[in-house]
Each structure stands twice: as C-alpha cells, then as structure tokens.
Amino acid sequence: SSGIKAVVSTQSTGECNHLQGGLWFTTGCTAMAIPDYATGAKCFTTSVNIDDENGQSWSNLGACHERLGNLERAHNCYKEATRHSFDNWRIWENYICSAARIQHFASVIVSYKQILNLGHKYADPKILNCLVSAVVNNTPSIDGKPGISFFDRVLELFKFASSKVTTSDHLWKCYATLHLEVPGRENLSLGIDYLIKGYHACSLTIEKSVENYLQCGQYGEMIFKCVSREEKDSATYGRHLQSLSTILQILITKGHKLMEVTDESEQKEAIRECVGECKGFLEKVEELMLYT
C-alpha cells in the first residue's frame, strides 16, 4: 500500500505525467484489492481525466467513492460509466444499486429497464423491495418527489419485467403488492392473480428444502386471505377459489411427504403446522365453493 501511495503521490510533482490511463487503471485496481479506496479513487480520477470514455474506470471510481461513503458522488460516477459502457449490464447493475441506496427512484426504474433490455433476467429482491416500499409508503425520492408519483412507472416496469422473468416469485409478489397495498389504487382481483403466479414460481423448488416448502405455504395463506376479501359476485371469484383449492391440496400432499423424509424435529413441527393451517383453509374454501 505504501509503495502504491508513493507512486500516486508523485502525480503532484509531475514525475508521472507520462503514465497513460491504462497504468493508472491497473494501479487503481491494485489499490482496491489491498483495499485502499482513497488511493484507488485518486488513480481512477486520473485515469478518467486521461480517458473520460473508459466506462470501467468510471465504474471503479464509483465503487471507491461508495466504499468511502460518498454515495451521491459514487452514483454520478456510475451514471457516467453507463454512458460509456451502455451495453454492459454489470455496470448498469452497479448504477441501479447506487440509485436505490440514495433513493433516486427514477434512475432505478431506467436502469432496471435497460438491464432487462440487455437480455439479463434481473429480479434482485432488494431493488424490487426498494420500489415497492417507495410507492406503498410514499417515500420521497432524493429530488423530493413523493413515492406515490412513481406508481404508474413502477407498475409498467413490473409488467415488463414479469414478461421477461417469469420464474421469480418475489417479482410476482411485489407486482401483487402494488395492486393490494397502495391506497386508492387497489385491484384485488389482479393482486390475487399475481400471488397465484408467485406461488407457481415458488413451487418450482417446493421439494428442494423445508424452507422452500414453508415459503410456498406462506403464499397459500396470502392467497386465502385475499380471496376471503373478494366480492362473491366477482367474475374471478370462482376461478380464484378453484386455484386456491388446488394449491392447498398440493401443499397438504407435499407437506406429508416432506415430513416423512425430514429428521429435524423443529423443521418437522413447522411442516406439520403449515399442513394443519392448509387443511383449515381448505375446509373453508370447499364450503365457499358450495355456494358459487
């Protein structure tokens, strides 16, 4: 580290003016590996001053500032990086994460779309939660705009994202949340539809572990609570009841099988509780189906 600092310090004396951007970039990477982010920031600043079209230099400079706690400065560096490495989804991922940290929701939305357009099946739970929380809780953006003002743009983004990434249960759950928990914008029927899609995505790994099974069980409970609130004369009520009945039957069957191969007592008890809840929900659903 001291050797690298010595090299960097000669910049002020003019002794290293002959160094090209590539060498400053390499020295910056070495400083980051130590890690010495302050020195790294100096190296990458020099690198972009020599070649301001090097997207990776801008991105690394952003990473250094981020580690140094300069979040807005890091965000601006990442933004510059996307201009010069427009087709690099990893640089866009750095940008979207920095935007989320400083609550720059407009940049989060733009970045998310670009990552999807580049063909990357992106569904980071933290980013999804950031956008949903902003809208549901009306969290102000860094520029002062109320979170609810982003409702339509986030809804459009989730529609686009769910057409590209169909197997992310968290994406479907967040999409459902926008329809279920935003005051004045509720659409219970669509919310249930997306929770059902979330369950199906989650159920792809239902037998992988007890944790996955219990997560599917949570979907069963969420769907039951929502269907219980649905108007009985709704055009989708009967279909939702039938879907819920099928889901609960699967959860009960899978739960019994999972208990047979699970040795850990706490896990077995958690499965037993989930199965018991599903049986109770199923009894109520079957009763409701008699009157539809």
N, C-alpha and C positions, 0 to 999 in steps of 0.2 A: 504493500500500500504506500509506504513512504517513497519507494522508487517511482511509482506512478505519479504521486503528487509532485515529486521533483521535476519530472518531465513536463507535467502540466503547468507548473509554476513558471517555467521558462517562457511560456507564452507571453507573459507581460514584458519580458526583456527583449522580445523579438527574435530570440535564438531559434525558435521552432516555426517561424513563418513559412519555411519551405515544406513543412509537413502537409500532406494532402488530406482531404476529408476522410479517405479510407483508413488512414492510420489513426486519425482521431477517433473514428468509429470503433476500430479494434481496441484502442486504449480504453475507450468508454465501456466497452463490453467487459474488459478485464476488471475495470473498477467496479462494475455492477456485481461481478462474480465474487468479489472479496468478502462482503459487499461494502462499497464506499460510494454512496449515491451522490454525495455532494461533488466529488471528483468526477463521477460519471456524468453529472449534469453539465459540468464545465466542458468536458470532452465533446459531448453531443451538441452543446451550444456552438462550439467551434466548428463542428462537422457540418451543421446546417447553415452556418454562416458562409462556409465554403461552397456547399452544395445544398441549396434550400429545397431541392426537389427530391431529396432522399427520404422517402416515406418511413423507412425503418429507423433512420436516425431520429426523426421526429417522434416516432413511437417510443423509442428507448428513452428519449429526453422526457417524454410524458411519464414513463414508468419511474424515472428517477425523481421527478417532482412529486409524483404520487407518494413514493416512499418517504419523501421529505415532508409530507403533509401539505404540499402546495396544490390542493385539489383543483382549483379553478385554472391555475397555470397548466397543470397536467392535462386538463380537459381541452384547453386551447391547443396544446401540442398534439394530442391525439386527433383533434379535428384537422389540423394541418397534415397529419400523417395520412388521413383518409383521402385528402385531395391528391396526394402523390402516389398512393397505393390503393387506388379506388377498387381494384378487383381482388384485394387481399382480405378475406373475411376475418382473419385473426386480428388484423389491425382495426377493423370495424368492431370486433368484439371488445377490444381494449377501449374503444371510444364509447360504446354503449354502457360498459361498466362504469366508466368515469362519469358519464352523464347521469346515471342512476344515483351515484354517490352524492352529487351536488344537486340532485332533484331538477335536472334540466330535462323535463319530460318530453318536450318537442324533439330534442336530439335523440332520446331513447327510441321514440317511435320511428324517426327517419332511419336510424341505424338498424333497427330490427328489420325493417322492410328491405334494406339493402343486403343484409346478411342472408335473408331468405331468397332474394333475387339472385344472389351469387350461388344458389343451389345448396346452401348448408341448412340442414334440418335443425334449426335452432329453437330451443324451448327451455331456456335457463329459468328455473323456478324463482330465483332472486329477482330477475328482471320482470318476469310476469307479475310477481307479488308487488313490485315497486309500482307498476302501472295501475294495478287493481286498487291498491291501497290509496294511491293518489286520487283516483276517481271516487271511490266509496267514502273515503274520509275527507274529501275536498281539500287535500293537502296542497298548499300553494307551490307553484313552480318557482325556480330560482328568480325568474323575472316577475314574480308577483301574480301571475295568472292563477285563478282558482283551479283546483284539480278537476272539478266537475266540468270545466270548459273543455277538457280533453276527452270527454265521454265518447263522442261520435268518432273521433280519430282512433281511440283505443279499440272501440267496437269494430271498426273497419279493419284495423290491424289484426285483431284476433280472428276475424272471419278469413282474412288472407292467410294467416299463419296456420289455422286449422285445416286449410285446404292443402297446405304443403307438408304439415307434420300431423299425421292422423293418429299416431300411437303414443302421444304424450298425454297421460291422464291429467297432469297438472294444468296443461294448457286448456283442456276441456273444462276443468273445474273452475279455472279463472274466468273463462268465457261465460260459464253459467253464473258465476258470482256477479258479473256485470248486469245480468238480467234479473237477479234475485235481490240484490242488496243496495242498489242505487236509488235513493228516494225520488219518486216521481218518474222513474224510468223502468219500473218493474215489468217483466214479461215472464210470468210464472211458467207458462207452457214451454217457451223456448229454454228457460233455465233448466227445467226437468229434462228436456231433450238432450241438453249438453251434459248434464250429470250422468245420464244413461250412457252417452258416448264415453264419458270419463271412466265409468265403471268398466265398459268393454275394453278400453285401452289398458286399464289396470289389471283386468282379469287375464291378460296375455301372460302374466307372470304369477298367477294366483297360487300355483303349486310350487313356486320356487322357494318360498320361505314362509314361516308363520307370520312375519311382519307384512309380507305382501298380501297374504290372505286377510289379515285384520284390516289392512288398508282398503281392500275390496269390501269388507264388511262395513266400513265407515261410509262408503258410497251407498250401500243398501239402506243404511239409516238415513242419510241425507235425502235420498230419493223418496223414501217413505214419508218423511216429514213434509216434503214439498207436495207430494201427491195428495196428502191429507188436507192440504190447504186449497187444492184446486177445486174450481166450481164443478159441481156434479154434471151440469149440462154442457160443460166444455166439450168441444169437438175432439179434443185429445185425451179426455179423462179415461175413457175405456181402454185406449191403447196404452196409456201410461200404467194403468192398473195391471194389464196383462204383462207388460215388460217387467214391472216390479215383481209380480208373482214369479216369473221365470228366474229373475235374478236371485230372489230369496231362496227358491228351491235349489238353485245351483250352490249358493253359499252354504246351505244346510248340508247338502251331499258332500261337498268338498271339505267342509269342516269335520264331518265324521271320519272321512278318510284320512285327513291330516292328523287327527287325534291318535289314530292307530299307529302312526309312524313317528310320533313325537314323544320323546322320553322326558324332556324337561318339564317338571311339574307346573311351574308358573306359566309356561307357554301353553301347556295343555289346558289349564284353567282359563286362560284368556280365550282360547278357541271355543271352549265349552260355553263361556258367557256369550260370545258372539253368536254361536249357533242358537242358544236359548233366545236371544233377542230377535234373531231372524225368524224363529218359529212363532214368536209372539206377533211380529209384524205380519207374517204370512196369514195367520188366523184372521187378523183384522182385514187384510186385503181380500181374502176369499169371501168374507162376509160382505164387504162392499161390492164385490163383483156380482153378488146375487141380485143387487138392485140396479145394475146397469144394463 
